[in-house]
Amino acid sequence: MTTPLIGMRDISIGFTGMSGATLPVLRNIGLTVNAGESIGIVGESGSGKSTLALAAMGYLKRGLRLLEGSVAFQGQDMFARTRTELEKIRGGELALIPQNSGQSLTPTLRIGAQLIEALRLHSDVAEAQYPAKAVELLGQVRLPDPQAIMTRFPHELSGGQQQRAAIAMALAGEPTALLLDEPTTGLDVTTQAHILELLRDIARDRGMAMVYVSHDLGAIARVCDRVVVMYAGEVVLEGSARQVLKAPIHPYARGLLASIPKLSDPRLPVALDGRPPSPGGAGNGCSFVDRCALAQDGCRNSRPDLERLPSGEAVRCFHHQDAHKLSLVGSGAIPATLDENAPAALHLQDVVISYHRPGLLDKILSRHGDYAPTVDGIEITIAKGETLGLVGESGSGKSTILKAIAGLLPPSGGKITVANEGALAPMVEQRSPDHLRKIQLIFQNPDDSLNPRQTIAQILEQPLKLYFGLTGDALYQRSADILDRVRLGAHYLDRLPSQLSGGEKQRVAIARAFAAEPDLVLCDEVTSALDVSVQAAVLDLLNDLKATQGTTYVFVSHDLAVVRALSDRVAVLYQGRLCELGPSADVYSTPSHPYTEVLLGAVLEPDPDTAPTLSADDVVELSPPARGCPFQRRCPRKIGPICDTDTPPWQHGAQGHTIKCHHSIQDLEAVQSQDSEKQRA
Amino acid sequence: MTLTAVAPQQNTRLMRTLSVLRDVVSRPSGAIGLFLVVFHVVLALVSPWIVPYDYKAMNSAMMLTGPEATHWLGTDHLGRDVFTRVLLGGREALLVTGIATPIAVAWGGLVGIFFGLIGGRVDEVLMRVVDAFLSLPWILKMLVLIVTFGTGIEVLIPTLAFFYGIPVIRIARAATHDVVARDFISAARARGHSRLTIIRHELLPNVLDTLMVEGAMRWSWMLLAFSSLSFLGFGVSPPTPDWGLMIADARGFMSFAPWGVLGPVIALSSLIIGINLTADALAKALGIDRAQKAPV
């Protein structure tokens, strides 16, 4: 029997809590990684997956201790090695690619210098060969013009390019194993798909092993052969990617899969209620018992072992034979269908937003430069009671448009009008109290949008006092009612945000918005800071509130599947310009705008049998072109010079579905269905 | 359910205050510092009733005698008991700075928060004015005012409060800038709250920690300034005992009667060290990393 590349035997890692007790973060984990194998470690935040990956390098974060077990790399104990030995291995044979490479690259050194340093420390390449080798590595990670990249500083690269540079640095030491800690989280969908393809190819070509840590089952499905599911510091399920992602036999894994919104399924995902136990809080029984649909009395009293099955899977559950009864697909509600005769609630009329402010000299000389505004020509009518999804990659101007509607950022052109009431004042300070109350905004990250020094009661009082002048008992009663509506109890009122979980905080933020009894709620990436199971619960809550309150939503997200699950109509934005607008079913099927096609192709489904279609270059454009189609530089279906010079016309399809393209709807339909047939063959 | 929402809120706030206090005391620097500060404050309150001699009583037969059983710190050049005068010498300084510090932090803090909130060009221009003001030596500015208006408490308190509030503007503005960029401020603006409400409910609670630590630091600097003024003869007028004044009077005899200087020096420095240690522990307990901010 050959020794595995990485062998973890029964490791437990913990820290000393405030009370002096030892609290375990990881409990009895055994994991082997063989040469050339790629293993995915999946789990929600706090499940210990990053700690596990770092432990493979013999590294523990400050305060953590190895309680028992051993970690071997190439047969030798990592925790028994000397500092010099570890320095040689880390970054050499065993390389780490962190989540945010922008922060792990040295900001004051050029990419070339950092690569050469990695080569000097970890490779056998002759010194004279360093620059040539560095250029070669940058080429291998498919960075355009490697020579030029060598002289750039990290901040001059886009997020995807920084991640590629980090991969090149990791490859400098000819690693036999690569540890990846959420390497594509925070990147745009198209960039993520390209990076994952790159990692797959590199691992295959070099016979390199990969340990891929992520909460994103789609990414895991794309790159991993085997998958380990972690929950509360334990391995609860291990098996081949197909076994784990297609027919998982652990209730938690099934719940996790069901809570992911999928492009192929327009229904709302099912939420996984409850929250995982904190370190040391798991009790004697199964750690998942409180959230498990299959739990029985026996599960509370004794902890299940990790049982190896003949199929090759390992599962930590007494009732895994029954797990198949739990649904994997969203049995959640189907969003209510759009009422075509609904009156308009809000009208955006040719809205233009520019961050460019002419300088004093420009003003004096009355110079008007050729600046393309950040957001241009936004023309949308939002019907009462509908949910309009705004999708696009980072920099597409989705949040900018929301800010303009909320009055935080005045548009430089165009008008925003409320139905029957005329134009909204551009700045929030000039709006009437009634307009202010009717439009409410929910932010992305509740850690940032809730004042950390205010109790939940004080947070909810703000809109109630301001808009309704409530005081005393009435104020308290209303706060309690609103908390109840977002499925939190009145006992939350005297807590501080820091005492709540991420999902609970976002519910408080939603409660604050709904306290104003708004007509229109603007949701700015409201679920992207949350774990998937929590995200499903928040989506469900938003959908419920809409059904009971008749609220209109503008829902901004970069996640196409999330937008699909909630929206009646979808608008696709690129570089602050509209590309496509229509009922969500039509936008998500052919014909599509070429940009929508690229976006949809890059979405990763948590299914190892699907592959993304990568049709456009992975380039991040910093500013929109001055004229013509905004997508002209990356479009895979570009016609010719007309795309560079003329603004494309709206092509109208059925049911108000419109595409802004020089191709006619029929052309797009024909060419796209041809392509998808080709792919099927 | 007729519970009022008020009681639990006060509870939360009280609990936080208690936990911060516990954290301060649990650190060696906080425990020593707080002990020194409390010791000095208590001493200043009770000293008139416990001093062994009258601070004005001169004794021409016993001038500049060394420490002995009857006069623990010896006598000064007029034969007055140095120990008595050291015990009483902090009263004036603590009274003046104890009133002037909160005033300085309050006005400097509010102005700083306001500058930080409005931002933009107005903020930039006003901050340059503040910078210009800070570039002049403080002693010069203060002496001009004191020489013009006199040296009584009624002049010293507003003068110190005014000049020591100006650096607070800087700190409060910087702390506000960190908070203003956060989404809960945008949320408050989008709801349509007035500036005053935003300052009171959203900004102030978040800037208060920084202001408290800053206040403690200002207090120690103000004590030094007050003592310096006394030393130069612009603070407390004789025969009222004051550490700065005592040092000034005794420094001529330092070579053969060092106790006259040592007594007030130890008293003054132990108080200032105590305040600094407390501020340090407070900053750590509140999670403000002072190492990253250079003192103004």
HADDOCK unambig.tbl for C-alpha pairs under 7 A between the chains (distance, minus, plus):
assign (segid A and resid 406 and name CA) (segid B and resid 190 and name CA) 6.24 0.50 0.50
assign (segid A and resid 407 and name CA) (segid B and resid 190 and name CA) 6.83 0.50 0.50
assign (segid A and resid 408 and name CA) (segid B and resid 190 and name CA) 6.59 0.50 0.50
assign (segid A and resid 428 and name CA) (segid B and resid 190 and name CA) 6.20 0.50 0.50
assign (segid A and resid 428 and name CA) (segid B and resid 192 and name CA) 6.57 0.50 0.50
assign (segid A and resid 429 and name CA) (segid B and resid 192 and name CA) 6.63 0.50 0.50
assign (segid A and resid 436 and name CA) (segid B and resid 191 and name CA) 5.94 0.50 0.50
assign (segid A and resid 436 and name CA) (segid B and resid 192 and name CA) 6.26 0.50 0.50
assign (segid A and resid 437 and name CA) (segid B and resid 191 and name CA) 6.85 0.50 0.50
assign (segid A and resid 448 and name CA) (segid B and resid 182 and name CA) 5.78 0.50 0.50
assign (segid A and resid 448 and name CA) (segid B and resid 183 and name CA) 5.31 0.50 0.50
assign (segid A and resid 448 and name CA) (segid B and resid 184 and name CA) 6.24 0.50 0.50
assign (segid A and resid 449 and name CA) (segid B and resid 182 and name CA) 6.89 0.50 0.50
assign (segid A and resid 449 and name CA) (segid B and resid 183 and name CA) 4.43 0.50 0.50
assign (segid A and resid 449 and name CA) (segid B and resid 184 and name CA) 3.98 0.50 0.50
assign (segid A and resid 449 and name CA) (segid B and resid 187 and name CA) 6.87 0.50 0.50
assign (segid A and resid 450 and name CA) (segid B and resid 184 and name CA) 5.38 0.50 0.50
assign (segid A and resid 451 and name CA) (segid B and resid 184 and name CA) 5.85 0.50 0.50
assign (segid A and resid 451 and name CA) (segid B and resid 202 and name CA) 6.66 0.50 0.50
assign (segid A and resid 453 and name CA) (segid B and resid 205 and name CA) 6.06 0.50 0.50
assign (segid A and resid 453 and name CA) (segid B and resid 206 and name CA) 6.41 0.50 0.50
assign (segid A and resid 455 and name CA) (segid B and resid 9 and name CA) 6.92 0.50 0.50
assign (segid A and resid 472 and name CA) (segid B and resid 4 and name CA) 6.95 0.50 0.50
assign (segid A and resid 473 and name CA) (segid B and resid 2 and name CA) 6.82 0.50 0.50
assign (segid A and resid 473 and name CA) (segid B and resid 4 and name CA) 6.29 0.50 0.50
assign (segid A and resid 476 and name CA) (segid B and resid 4 and name CA) 6.77 0.50 0.50
assign (segid A and resid 476 and name CA) (segid B and resid 5 and name CA) 5.95 0.50 0.50
assign (segid A and resid 494 and name CA) (segid B and resid 8 and name CA) 5.56 0.50 0.50
assign (segid A and resid 494 and name CA) (segid B and resid 9 and name CA) 5.75 0.50 0.50
